[in-house]
Amino acid sequence: MASLRNEIINELKSISGDRVKTNFSLSKYTSFGLGGNCAVFINVHSETELSHLLRFCFENGLKYFILGNGTNILVSDRGFDGVVLKLDGLFNEYVFSHSGVWAGASCSVNLLIEKSLELGYSGLEPLYGIPATLGGALKMNASAFGCSIGSFVKRFVAFDKRGRGFVFEPSHLEWGYKKSPVCELVVSRALISLKEDKPENINSRIKEFYIRRKQTQPLNERSAGCVFKNPSENLSASAIIDSLGIKGERIGGAYVSEKHANFIVAREGATASDVFKLMMKIKRIVLEKKGINLEPELILLGEFEYEKE
């Protein structure tokens, strides 16, 4: 992993002070618990600070990555030679009203659902159990059991790579399966539309969806959710992989989950390279046997070594 010049580090510190950390380990910030260090790690506390940092990275040609809960990411064992920004501070705040909830990008989706339950607001129950921040959920238009978070967005504030902030209204938004209008943007906060309902009804639905998730996903193991996107609305990657008898396949400490064929779990001794190689093996087998080119849903951060055919 390359390090950044001292003058670059000093400039970043002039924006974010002692929250700028160098040669920082990312493994504890990911659900896999794997991967190397990043050149710089910064806990970002406000929209103004975020704007300044994005503009600085753009003007200086620095690679950057916005880190949420780290539950949909695989960090290379070699690390990442760029700047990792983790939204914190004001990005954790939320306010409920009759219109729904204005929430910061680093708010936990599960926390928002739990608070909605307390206040008698409904809508997001099918997403309960997805270990994502609001920003991460919007980035990938998180969906479960026929519910997509994009359908609840009334408005959001986001910044482009130059650090310019914009407010987006529903008429500007186009959502789809794993398709989001915020792909190239950094969301800072969003207004999520909710409706009133009795807490007992909301709680019943939360329990129902969480039980279904627990029955079908390896929630007690280290993973990062679904590895591949579904090829189509009616064809799941999990069903394809399962049909080829790949469950239980392993490379090093990385295994294809016996519970859900589209999950890779990291067990003792696993490395990020093990997970990546297993991903590529699954992808190759599916292409050879089914003629389907699976597209990764998992975000790969840093450099990975692709084996020559």
Backbone bond lengths (Angstrom), bond angles and torsions (degrees), N, CA, C in turn:
res aa  C-N    CA-C-N  psi(-1)  N-CA   C-N-CA  omega(-1)  CA-C   N-CA-C  phi
1 M - - - 1.463 - - 1.523 109.98 -
2 A 1.324 116.51 127.09 1.460 121.11 179.52 1.526 110.19 -75.73
3 S 1.330 116.44 151.33 1.463 120.64 175.91 1.526 108.82 -104.94
4 L 1.317 116.02 157.97 1.457 120.70 -179.29 1.517 110.44 -92.07
5 R 1.321 116.16 153.28 1.463 121.50 -178.76 1.525 111.01 -61.72
6 N 1.332 115.55 150.38 1.464 120.59 -178.48 1.520 112.55 -58.61
7 E 1.343 116.85 -36.04 1.466 118.69 -178.47 1.529 111.03 -67.62
8 I 1.345 115.95 -33.29 1.462 120.33 176.27 1.522 110.04 -66.47
9 I 1.326 116.10 -44.71 1.465 121.27 179.25 1.531 110.05 -60.71
10 N 1.320 116.27 -42.86 1.471 120.44 -179.45 1.525 111.40 -64.78
11 E 1.327 116.79 -38.30 1.464 120.11 177.91 1.534 110.46 -65.25
12 L 1.325 116.02 -41.28 1.470 119.85 178.18 1.528 110.24 -63.86
13 K 1.329 116.48 -37.62 1.461 120.72 178.88 1.528 111.36 -68.40
14 S 1.319 116.72 -27.71 1.466 119.19 177.09 1.535 110.73 -68.74
15 I 1.326 116.58 -21.02 1.468 121.55 177.79 1.520 111.07 -91.66
16 S 1.344 116.98 -45.30 1.466 121.26 -170.34 1.528 114.67 -117.97
17 G 1.326 118.09 1.95 1.459 121.10 175.04 1.520 113.54 62.11
18 D 1.343 116.15 -140.83 1.465 120.13 -174.37 1.526 113.10 -77.72
19 R 1.333 117.42 5.04 1.460 119.61 173.54 1.524 111.72 -81.23
20 V 1.330 117.07 -2.55 1.464 121.85 175.16 1.534 108.16 -84.30
21 K 1.329 116.11 116.01 1.470 121.43 179.03 1.525 108.88 -114.57
22 T 1.317 116.90 138.33 1.467 120.62 -179.68 1.523 110.85 -108.40
23 N 1.341 114.70 154.03 1.470 121.90 -179.94 1.525 110.11 47.08
24 F 1.326 115.17 56.11 1.466 122.62 -168.98 1.532 111.02 -99.63
25 S 1.326 116.49 130.72 1.462 121.29 -179.62 1.528 111.09 -71.55
26 L 1.336 116.05 129.55 1.463 121.51 -179.79 1.525 112.94 -97.39
27 S 1.319 118.19 -11.41 1.462 120.22 -171.73 1.524 112.90 -58.52
28 K 1.327 117.19 -38.73 1.468 119.29 -178.50 1.528 112.45 -74.99
29 Y 1.324 117.09 -7.68 1.459 121.11 178.98 1.527 112.09 -101.91
30 T 1.326 117.29 11.10 1.458 120.25 177.90 1.521 109.70 -126.02
31 S 1.328 116.23 151.43 1.462 120.44 -178.91 1.524 112.06 -70.49
32 F 1.321 118.07 -24.95 1.458 120.87 173.95 1.534 111.22 -70.67
33 G 1.347 116.02 -29.79 1.456 119.86 -175.76 1.518 112.26 69.97
34 L 1.332 116.18 29.50 1.460 121.56 -175.58 1.527 110.55 -125.97
35 G 1.319 115.97 168.20 1.463 120.59 173.28 1.507 114.00 106.81
36 G 1.320 114.82 167.26 1.456 121.56 -176.71 1.517 113.25 -95.08
37 N 1.326 115.19 -153.16 1.462 122.28 -175.58 1.526 111.35 -97.84
38 C 1.325 115.48 158.65 1.466 120.52 170.09 1.527 107.87 -104.28
39 A 1.325 116.36 156.98 1.460 120.33 -179.71 1.522 111.05 -63.01
40 V 1.353 115.91 -43.36 1.470 121.60 -179.18 1.524 109.58 -141.48
41 F 1.310 115.59 139.98 1.460 122.55 176.80 1.522 107.87 -128.87
42 I 1.343 116.68 130.83 1.462 120.27 -178.07 1.524 110.28 -135.08
43 N 1.321 116.97 126.24 1.459 121.80 168.24 1.527 107.42 -81.99
44 V 1.323 116.55 115.59 1.467 121.93 -175.29 1.521 109.20 -97.23
45 H 1.348 117.66 130.15 1.456 121.22 -170.15 1.523 115.88 -107.05
46 S 1.327 118.90 -11.50 1.467 118.95 -177.08 1.525 110.66 -152.23
47 E 1.331 116.07 163.79 1.463 120.79 177.86 1.524 111.67 -65.95
48 T 1.325 116.60 -36.26 1.472 120.00 178.36 1.514 110.45 -62.53
49 E 1.327 116.05 -44.91 1.461 120.41 178.76 1.526 110.49 -63.98
50 L 1.322 116.60 -43.01 1.463 120.56 178.56 1.521 110.95 -59.11
51 S 1.326 116.24 -44.60 1.464 120.96 179.24 1.522 111.11 -59.41
52 H 1.332 117.08 -45.95 1.470 121.17 -179.77 1.527 111.09 -63.01
53 L 1.333 117.25 -42.22 1.462 121.05 -177.66 1.522 111.61 -67.78
54 L 1.321 117.03 -41.87 1.465 120.06 178.59 1.526 110.78 -63.74
55 R 1.315 116.18 -43.27 1.463 119.48 178.98 1.534 110.60 -63.81
56 F 1.324 116.83 -41.40 1.469 120.44 -179.88 1.531 110.62 -63.64
57 C 1.327 117.08 -43.94 1.462 120.64 179.49 1.529 110.16 -62.40
58 F 1.327 116.77 -41.38 1.465 120.82 -179.91 1.524 110.81 -64.72
59 E 1.312 116.85 -47.61 1.467 120.79 -176.51 1.520 112.85 -68.06
60 N 1.336 117.04 -23.43 1.458 120.57 -178.54 1.528 113.54 -107.67
61 G 1.324 115.51 9.16 1.451 119.91 176.57 1.525 114.27 63.84
62 L 1.335 116.98 32.20 1.462 121.00 -178.73 1.526 110.87 -90.52
63 K 1.307 116.11 135.57 1.461 120.04 172.63 1.526 108.12 -73.07
64 Y 1.349 116.07 142.05 1.462 118.49 176.97 1.519 109.51 -141.52
65 F 1.310 115.03 160.48 1.463 120.97 178.53 1.518 108.21 -143.71
66 I 1.346 116.34 136.28 1.459 121.55 177.18 1.527 108.24 -93.70
67 L 1.315 116.70 117.29 1.461 121.78 -176.54 1.518 110.96 -100.25
68 G 1.335 116.37 126.19 1.456 121.56 174.60 1.515 109.87 -96.23
69 N 1.329 116.69 -119.96 1.465 121.15 177.99 1.522 112.73 -83.41
70 G 1.333 116.46 -5.33 1.462 119.74 178.67 1.516 113.18 69.37
71 T 1.332 117.23 26.89 1.459 121.12 -175.35 1.525 113.11 -100.63
72 N 1.306 117.33 6.33 1.468 120.49 179.29 1.523 109.37 -139.32
73 I 1.344 115.49 36.52 1.458 119.77 -171.07 1.522 111.50 -142.65
74 L 1.325 115.45 144.28 1.463 122.35 172.52 1.523 107.42 -121.89
75 V 1.332 116.17 116.35 1.461 121.89 179.98 1.523 108.98 -92.42
76 S 1.314 116.99 131.78 1.459 121.65 179.66 1.530 111.55 -59.05
77 D 1.324 115.73 147.56 1.471 120.10 174.46 1.526 110.58 -59.98
78 R 1.328 116.37 -25.43 1.468 121.50 179.87 1.530 111.97 -80.51
79 G 1.315 116.31 -9.63 1.460 120.27 -179.17 1.511 112.75 86.54
80 F 1.323 115.36 -163.76 1.466 122.84 -176.26 1.524 108.22 -135.96
81 D 1.333 116.99 120.10 1.469 120.99 -175.78 1.524 111.42 -88.10
82 G 1.317 115.55 51.14 1.453 120.65 178.94 1.513 111.12 -146.61
83 V 1.339 115.22 -162.60 1.465 122.24 -175.84 1.532 108.60 -104.67
84 V 1.320 116.75 126.12 1.455 121.83 175.31 1.525 108.12 -103.19
85 L 1.327 115.99 123.86 1.462 122.18 -179.85 1.523 108.74 -108.48
86 K 1.311 116.78 121.27 1.465 121.01 177.03 1.525 108.23 -112.74
87 L 1.334 115.53 115.49 1.458 120.42 -177.02 1.523 110.01 -71.07
88 D 1.324 115.11 133.16 1.464 121.27 -174.01 1.523 107.37 -145.85
89 G 1.316 118.03 -161.98 1.458 121.55 174.22 1.513 113.19 55.75
90 L 1.333 116.84 -120.05 1.461 122.41 -177.31 1.524 112.82 -63.30
91 F 1.318 116.93 -19.60 1.465 120.35 -179.96 1.527 111.98 -74.46
92 N 1.332 117.17 -6.13 1.467 121.43 176.50 1.530 112.39 -93.29
93 E 1.324 117.72 -2.15 1.460 120.78 -173.61 1.533 112.13 -87.28
94 Y 1.340 115.48 151.10 1.465 120.73 178.57 1.528 108.81 -148.70
95 V 1.348 115.57 151.61 1.462 121.30 179.73 1.527 107.95 -139.57
96 F 1.339 116.53 124.64 1.460 121.71 177.54 1.525 110.00 -91.82
97 S 1.343 116.00 146.17 1.458 122.23 174.24 1.526 107.72 -150.71
98 H 1.318 116.95 -176.42 1.464 120.36 179.03 1.525 111.86 -64.29
99 S 1.345 117.22 -19.45 1.465 121.01 179.69 1.528 112.81 -83.71
100 G 1.329 116.66 -14.67 1.460 120.50 -175.88 1.512 109.87 133.20
101 V 1.321 116.84 -135.03 1.456 120.33 -179.36 1.529 110.33 -136.66
102 W 1.331 115.04 127.82 1.473 121.47 169.14 1.517 105.41 -88.49
103 A 1.306 117.27 119.40 1.459 119.75 -175.21 1.517 111.19 -134.43
104 G 1.337 115.18 145.33 1.447 121.60 176.78 1.518 111.36 -73.23
105 A 1.333 115.59 157.55 1.462 121.37 -173.99 1.523 113.69 -64.07
106 S 1.323 118.17 -24.97 1.462 119.31 -177.71 1.524 112.87 -92.44
107 C 1.331 117.43 2.81 1.468 120.11 175.24 1.528 110.21 -65.16
108 S 1.312 116.78 138.50 1.452 121.97 175.69 1.529 109.58 -70.27
109 V 1.335 116.69 132.76 1.465 120.59 176.62 1.525 109.68 -61.17
110 N 1.327 117.02 -40.88 1.469 119.98 179.19 1.521 111.66 -62.73
111 L 1.337 116.87 -39.57 1.465 120.37 178.33 1.528 110.36 -63.16
112 L 1.325 117.08 -43.58 1.465 120.45 179.54 1.526 111.28 -62.13
113 I 1.325 116.62 -37.74 1.471 120.02 178.23 1.524 110.14 -67.68
114 E 1.329 116.88 -40.77 1.474 120.60 178.85 1.525 111.30 -64.80
115 K 1.336 117.36 -41.09 1.462 120.79 177.79 1.534 110.68 -68.28
116 S 1.340 115.98 -35.58 1.466 120.05 176.86 1.526 110.00 -61.87
117 L 1.322 115.80 -40.99 1.464 120.71 177.68 1.531 110.72 -59.15
118 E 1.324 116.75 -46.60 1.462 121.47 -179.11 1.522 111.60 -59.14
119 L 1.342 116.24 -36.49 1.465 121.21 -174.71 1.525 113.27 -95.80
120 G 1.333 116.42 -3.11 1.454 119.65 178.27 1.518 114.21 80.13
121 Y 1.346 116.74 37.04 1.459 121.02 177.46 1.519 109.19 -115.68
122 S 1.326 115.83 137.01 1.462 121.78 -173.41 1.529 111.76 -122.07
123 G 1.341 115.03 160.80 1.456 120.45 174.10 1.520 113.08 148.28
124 L 1.328 116.49 -46.78 1.454 120.77 -170.77 1.531 114.36 -95.34
125 E 1.331 117.80 6.80 1.469 120.69 -173.91 1.534 114.69 -51.14
126 P 1.348 120.21 -40.64 1.471 119.12 -178.86 1.522 113.57 -61.09
127 L 1.330 117.35 -19.80 1.470 120.84 -178.72 1.520 112.37 -87.43
128 Y 1.334 116.97 -2.54 1.467 118.83 -176.95 1.531 109.70 -64.33
129 G 1.317 114.30 131.25 1.458 120.40 -177.84 1.510 112.58 105.83
130 I 1.347 117.41 -16.35 1.469 119.74 173.87 1.528 107.52 -73.74
131 P 1.312 118.63 118.04 1.470 121.01 -173.66 1.522 113.03 -83.22
132 A 1.321 116.40 58.18 1.466 120.78 -173.73 1.511 111.61 -119.23
133 T 1.323 115.68 155.03 1.455 120.86 166.84 1.526 107.59 -80.19
134 L 1.325 116.32 164.51 1.459 119.76 178.22 1.522 110.76 -60.76
135 G 1.330 116.56 -42.88 1.463 120.07 -179.78 1.517 111.92 -60.81
136 G 1.349 116.48 -44.07 1.453 120.37 178.79 1.513 111.95 -65.55
137 A 1.334 116.28 -39.87 1.462 120.68 179.35 1.525 111.03 -63.37
138 L 1.351 116.70 -39.77 1.464 120.50 178.89 1.528 110.90 -70.24
139 K 1.316 116.28 -34.70 1.466 120.99 -178.34 1.524 111.07 -60.25
140 M 1.339 116.40 -38.09 1.461 120.23 -177.16 1.520 112.29 -109.24
141 N 1.334 117.08 6.75 1.458 122.20 -174.73 1.532 109.49 48.10
142 A 1.327 114.93 61.49 1.461 121.68 -176.58 1.520 110.88 -52.47
143 S 1.338 115.25 137.07 1.457 120.01 -178.33 1.520 110.48 -141.68
144 A 1.319 114.81 154.11 1.462 120.98 177.25 1.522 108.59 -164.70
145 F 1.322 115.86 138.17 1.467 122.15 175.18 1.533 111.77 51.53
146 G 1.344 115.62 41.16 1.458 120.45 175.98 1.512 115.37 82.38
147 C 1.334 116.65 4.29 1.469 120.78 -179.38 1.524 109.84 -112.96
148 S 1.332 117.51 128.73 1.467 122.53 175.93 1.522 109.16 -118.23
149 I 1.328 116.32 135.85 1.461 119.47 -175.06 1.523 111.67 -64.59
150 G 1.338 117.23 -27.92 1.456 120.06 -179.15 1.515 113.75 -59.37
151 S 1.324 116.96 -29.15 1.462 120.52 -178.31 1.530 112.33 -72.04
152 F 1.346 117.52 -9.61 1.462 121.15 -179.42 1.537 112.58 -104.77
153 V 1.332 116.94 -2.48 1.464 120.22 -176.08 1.525 110.57 -80.64
154 K 1.330 116.46 123.34 1.467 121.69 177.10 1.527 111.73 -98.48
155 R 1.320 115.36 -29.01 1.461 120.22 -176.55 1.531 107.55 -167.63
156 F 1.332 117.01 149.24 1.469 118.02 171.36 1.526 110.84 -151.17
157 V 1.309 114.65 156.20 1.460 122.63 176.94 1.522 107.40 -107.50
158 A 1.325 116.87 131.94 1.457 120.31 -178.90 1.522 110.26 -146.33
159 F 1.333 114.96 159.20 1.467 122.28 -178.79 1.518 110.02 -118.44
160 D 1.344 115.96 142.86 1.458 119.23 176.46 1.523 109.52 -89.88
161 K 1.329 117.10 -179.19 1.460 121.36 -174.30 1.528 112.93 -66.18
162 R 1.333 117.09 -17.14 1.464 120.62 177.05 1.527 112.15 -90.09
163 G 1.340 116.59 1.06 1.454 120.58 178.96 1.511 114.34 85.54
164 R 1.346 117.23 13.03 1.460 120.82 179.58 1.521 109.54 -87.73
165 G 1.337 115.62 132.23 1.455 120.79 -178.14 1.518 112.65 -94.16
166 F 1.324 116.78 144.19 1.455 122.72 179.86 1.520 109.84 -138.89
167 V 1.347 115.85 151.26 1.461 121.59 172.51 1.524 107.32 -107.77
168 F 1.315 116.47 127.44 1.461 121.44 -178.11 1.521 110.16 -109.78
169 E 1.328 116.28 134.51 1.457 123.03 179.11 1.529 109.09 -104.87
170 P 1.341 117.42 164.99 1.463 120.48 -177.62 1.526 114.85 -53.82
171 S 1.316 117.94 -35.66 1.464 120.30 -177.02 1.530 112.09 -65.23
172 H 1.350 116.31 -18.77 1.458 119.99 -178.50 1.528 111.97 -92.20
173 L 1.329 117.84 -5.29 1.455 120.69 -166.90 1.523 112.83 -101.82
174 E 1.312 115.59 138.33 1.464 121.56 175.94 1.518 108.06 -131.91
175 W 1.338 115.00 113.22 1.459 120.64 -177.52 1.524 109.66 -112.41
176 G 1.323 116.42 155.27 1.456 121.74 176.74 1.509 109.37 -162.12
177 Y 1.336 117.21 -173.06 1.464 120.10 179.55 1.526 109.54 -64.23
178 K 1.320 115.88 117.11 1.470 122.95 -177.04 1.528 110.97 52.61
179 K 1.325 115.55 25.65 1.466 120.64 -179.79 1.512 108.36 -121.93
180 S 1.321 115.63 127.06 1.455 120.28 -175.26 1.518 110.49 -139.22
181 P 1.330 117.63 144.25 1.465 120.47 177.61 1.520 112.89 -74.11
182 V 1.332 117.46 -1.58 1.468 119.15 -177.51 1.529 111.91 -103.94
183 C 1.335 117.71 11.23 1.475 120.75 -175.71 1.530 113.24 -49.94
184 E 1.311 117.55 -44.89 1.471 120.90 -176.17 1.526 112.05 -98.08
185 L 1.323 116.78 10.80 1.464 121.46 -177.10 1.517 111.23 -118.16
186 V 1.328 115.66 165.20 1.460 121.79 173.74 1.521 107.52 -112.33
187 V 1.322 116.38 108.79 1.464 120.80 179.31 1.519 109.46 -73.54
188 S 1.328 116.35 135.92 1.463 119.74 176.47 1.524 111.78 -106.58
189 R 1.342 117.06 -34.31 1.470 120.72 177.49 1.519 109.29 -162.69
190 A 1.336 115.12 160.30 1.459 119.10 -176.72 1.520 110.34 -149.38
191 L 1.331 114.97 152.29 1.458 121.70 174.11 1.517 107.50 -100.93
192 I 1.331 116.03 116.70 1.454 122.82 -178.46 1.523 108.87 -104.28
193 S 1.321 116.19 123.79 1.455 121.84 -178.88 1.526 110.79 -77.53
194 L 1.328 116.90 131.88 1.457 122.91 178.28 1.519 109.11 -132.79
195 K 1.316 116.55 166.90 1.474 120.14 177.36 1.527 109.08 -129.34
196 E 1.303 115.73 154.59 1.463 120.31 -177.77 1.529 110.47 -76.03
197 D 1.327 114.81 144.05 1.461 121.21 175.93 1.526 107.71 -159.49
198 K 1.317 116.09 166.80 1.465 120.57 179.08 1.530 109.35 -72.89
199 P 1.331 117.46 134.08 1.472 120.69 -179.65 1.522 113.22 -53.35
200 E 1.336 117.98 -36.35 1.467 119.29 -179.15 1.528 111.83 -65.66
201 N 1.341 116.51 -33.11 1.469 119.81 176.95 1.531 110.85 -70.57
202 I 1.328 115.11 -42.44 1.463 120.63 179.07 1.521 109.98 -62.63
203 N 1.326 116.33 -46.11 1.460 121.44 -178.22 1.523 111.41 -62.15
204 S 1.302 116.73 -38.60 1.462 121.20 179.06 1.523 110.87 -62.14
205 R 1.339 116.32 -42.75 1.465 119.81 179.75 1.527 111.25 -68.31
206 I 1.343 117.00 -40.47 1.462 120.80 178.06 1.521 110.21 -57.17
207 K 1.331 116.10 -47.83 1.466 120.52 -179.01 1.524 111.23 -62.70
208 E 1.331 115.83 -41.62 1.468 120.16 -179.49 1.524 111.42 -59.98
209 F 1.343 116.35 -49.53 1.456 119.66 -177.16 1.525 111.59 -69.31
210 Y 1.329 117.05 -36.94 1.458 119.01 -179.20 1.527 110.85 -68.06
211 I 1.314 117.87 -38.96 1.470 121.52 177.64 1.530 110.19 -61.75
212 R 1.327 116.12 -43.40 1.470 120.08 178.58 1.526 110.68 -62.49
213 R 1.326 116.94 -39.58 1.464 120.67 179.06 1.539 110.35 -66.12
214 K 1.327 115.72 -43.65 1.460 120.90 -178.08 1.522 111.67 -64.69
215 Q 1.325 116.40 -33.04 1.464 120.95 -179.22 1.528 112.70 -73.13
216 T 1.315 116.67 -24.04 1.468 119.48 -172.94 1.525 114.86 -114.86
217 Q 1.338 117.67 -6.65 1.467 120.13 -177.14 1.523 111.09 -127.23
218 P 1.338 117.93 147.34 1.466 121.99 -178.67 1.534 111.36 -81.01
219 L 1.311 116.42 69.12 1.463 120.82 -173.20 1.527 113.07 -67.77
220 N 1.328 117.22 -19.46 1.465 119.96 -178.03 1.524 112.78 -93.45
221 E 1.342 117.09 8.37 1.463 120.23 178.27 1.520 110.30 -120.62
222 R 1.332 115.39 163.47 1.464 120.43 -179.72 1.533 109.52 -78.55
223 S 1.314 114.78 115.08 1.462 119.74 178.44 1.528 107.71 -149.26
224 A 1.324 115.41 -176.21 1.469 119.36 178.14 1.518 110.05 -135.93
225 G 1.321 115.86 38.29 1.459 120.08 178.83 1.513 112.11 74.43
226 C 1.307 115.94 -161.69 1.463 120.68 -178.06 1.525 110.86 -64.18
227 V 1.315 115.44 133.80 1.463 121.52 -177.08 1.520 111.41 -81.57
228 F 1.354 116.38 -38.53 1.464 120.49 -177.13 1.532 111.24 -120.78
229 K 1.315 115.94 149.88 1.455 121.55 174.36 1.521 109.24 -73.70
230 N 1.321 116.50 153.07 1.455 120.49 173.92 1.534 109.01 -69.92
231 P 1.344 118.28 133.66 1.468 120.43 -179.39 1.521 113.41 -60.48
232 S 1.340 116.69 -30.94 1.460 120.78 178.39 1.520 108.76 -154.86
233 E 1.320 115.09 174.00 1.461 120.19 -177.94 1.526 112.36 -62.45
234 N 1.328 116.49 -30.87 1.462 121.03 -176.10 1.525 113.92 -105.97
235 L 1.337 117.05 7.90 1.462 120.61 -178.13 1.524 109.03 -134.63
236 S 1.329 116.43 112.12 1.454 119.68 -176.72 1.521 111.70 -91.63
237 A 1.320 115.67 144.01 1.459 120.85 176.90 1.524 110.15 -61.70
238 S 1.328 116.43 -36.81 1.461 120.87 -179.33 1.525 111.21 -61.41
239 A 1.323 116.83 -44.33 1.468 120.71 -179.43 1.524 111.20 -64.54
240 I 1.317 116.46 -38.48 1.470 120.84 179.15 1.520 110.27 -64.04
241 I 1.328 116.10 -49.81 1.466 121.02 -178.73 1.527 110.64 -62.90
242 D 1.324 115.39 -42.66 1.464 120.94 -179.93 1.528 110.97 -61.49
243 S 1.336 117.02 -39.85 1.470 121.38 -177.78 1.518 112.24 -64.99
244 L 1.317 117.32 -19.39 1.462 121.89 -178.60 1.525 112.22 -96.62
245 G 1.332 116.38 5.30 1.461 120.59 176.38 1.513 114.41 67.70
246 I 1.326 116.53 33.52 1.468 119.93 -175.78 1.531 112.48 -90.49
247 K 1.317 118.55 -11.15 1.464 120.12 177.99 1.528 109.95 -54.22
248 G 1.324 115.36 136.30 1.460 119.91 179.97 1.513 114.21 87.43
249 E 1.345 117.67 -11.42 1.465 121.14 176.20 1.527 109.05 -57.93
250 R 1.341 117.15 144.01 1.462 119.28 -177.87 1.518 111.40 -141.31
251 I 1.331 114.42 154.18 1.464 123.15 166.08 1.518 105.38 -136.63
252 G 1.315 117.12 117.93 1.462 120.72 -176.33 1.512 110.31 59.62
253 G 1.338 115.99 -125.40 1.462 120.74 179.80 1.514 113.66 -96.41
254 A 1.336 117.34 10.12 1.466 121.70 179.58 1.524 109.84 -101.81
255 Y 1.333 116.96 130.41 1.465 122.79 -176.53 1.528 110.59 -127.89
256 V 1.337 115.64 145.87 1.456 119.81 167.28 1.524 106.17 -76.79
257 S 1.318 116.51 124.38 1.461 121.09 -175.12 1.526 112.29 -57.96
258 E 1.338 116.11 137.64 1.467 121.58 174.71 1.529 110.73 -73.40
259 K 1.329 116.20 -17.88 1.461 121.24 -175.78 1.523 112.16 -91.20
260 H 1.327 116.18 -34.27 1.471 121.33 -177.26 1.523 107.43 -146.91
261 A 1.342 116.12 114.18 1.463 120.91 -171.97 1.521 114.21 -65.26
262 N 1.342 118.20 -17.37 1.465 120.72 -179.61 1.529 111.66 -97.82
263 F 1.325 116.62 14.63 1.463 121.51 174.23 1.523 109.06 -112.26
264 I 1.314 116.70 136.42 1.460 121.74 168.06 1.515 106.99 -108.58
265 V 1.327 117.05 130.90 1.461 121.21 -179.93 1.523 109.65 -110.70
266 A 1.323 114.82 144.52 1.474 121.64 179.96 1.522 108.85 -102.05
267 R 1.310 115.49 118.59 1.452 120.32 178.19 1.522 110.05 -110.63
268 E 1.321 116.63 -172.48 1.468 121.24 -172.63 1.526 111.11 -53.02
269 G 1.329 115.09 130.65 1.455 121.20 177.39 1.510 115.32 84.72
270 A 1.322 117.56 -0.09 1.470 120.40 -177.79 1.523 111.22 -67.34
271 T 1.316 115.47 148.60 1.459 122.44 172.49 1.525 108.30 -123.37
272 A 1.323 115.56 164.88 1.468 119.42 176.10 1.520 110.18 -62.66
273 S 1.322 116.58 -33.51 1.471 121.01 178.16 1.525 110.92 -63.44
274 D 1.338 116.93 -38.39 1.468 120.53 177.12 1.529 110.15 -60.10
275 V 1.328 115.81 -47.70 1.471 120.70 -178.71 1.525 110.19 -61.58
276 F 1.323 116.19 -45.81 1.462 120.55 -178.15 1.529 111.00 -63.39
277 K 1.317 117.25 -45.29 1.465 120.34 179.93 1.531 111.37 -62.31
278 L 1.327 116.59 -37.53 1.458 120.02 177.85 1.532 110.85 -67.91
279 M 1.321 116.30 -39.05 1.470 120.15 174.32 1.525 110.97 -56.75
280 M 1.325 115.86 -48.74 1.461 120.75 -177.40 1.528 111.38 -66.51
281 K 1.331 116.37 -33.45 1.470 119.98 177.72 1.529 110.33 -65.89
282 I 1.337 116.28 -45.33 1.470 120.92 177.89 1.531 109.67 -59.88
283 K 1.309 115.54 -47.44 1.472 121.15 -179.20 1.535 110.64 -58.20
284 R 1.334 116.22 -43.05 1.472 120.52 -178.94 1.535 111.66 -66.55
285 I 1.343 116.54 -43.57 1.463 120.44 -179.34 1.521 110.72 -63.40
286 V 1.329 117.13 -44.34 1.471 121.21 -179.51 1.523 110.65 -63.44
287 L 1.324 117.35 -39.81 1.464 120.55 179.25 1.524 110.60 -66.19
288 E 1.346 116.65 -42.34 1.459 120.75 -178.49 1.529 111.95 -69.36
289 K 1.326 116.35 -41.71 1.464 120.30 -173.62 1.526 113.81 -87.44
290 K 1.339 116.07 -32.90 1.467 119.77 -174.20 1.528 113.62 -116.14
291 G 1.318 116.95 -11.77 1.459 119.87 -177.10 1.515 113.16 70.00
292 I 1.338 116.65 21.63 1.468 122.19 -178.52 1.523 108.64 -111.68
293 N 1.320 116.04 127.18 1.466 121.52 179.80 1.530 108.95 -95.10
294 L 1.317 116.85 96.85 1.465 120.66 -178.19 1.527 110.88 -68.34
295 E 1.318 115.00 136.70 1.470 121.50 179.07 1.521 109.54 -101.27
296 P 1.331 117.83 126.91 1.469 119.76 -178.99 1.523 112.76 -60.76
297 E 1.318 115.59 136.86 1.457 122.08 170.21 1.523 109.45 -94.23
298 L 1.322 114.39 -27.86 1.460 121.80 179.31 1.529 109.78 -68.75
299 I 1.326 117.12 133.79 1.462 121.94 177.71 1.520 109.17 -83.69
300 L 1.319 116.44 128.88 1.472 121.77 178.39 1.521 108.62 -101.30
301 L 1.329 116.89 119.75 1.463 121.34 -178.63 1.522 109.51 -112.56
302 G 1.326 116.05 121.81 1.456 120.89 -177.07 1.506 110.41 100.74
303 E 1.327 116.02 -171.18 1.460 121.24 -176.20 1.527 111.56 -98.87
304 F 1.334 115.54 134.73 1.459 122.06 177.48 1.522 108.16 -123.35
305 E 1.315 114.97 148.97 1.459 120.55 -176.78 1.524 109.66 -94.03
306 Y 1.324 115.63 115.22 1.459 121.10 177.17 1.525 109.12 -86.75
307 E 1.316 115.65 129.68 1.465 120.06 -179.67 1.527 109.17 -73.54
308 K 1.339 115.75 142.56 1.452 120.17 178.46 1.523 109.86 -75.15
309 E 1.331 114.18 140.21 1.480 118.76 179.77 1.514 109.83 -71.77
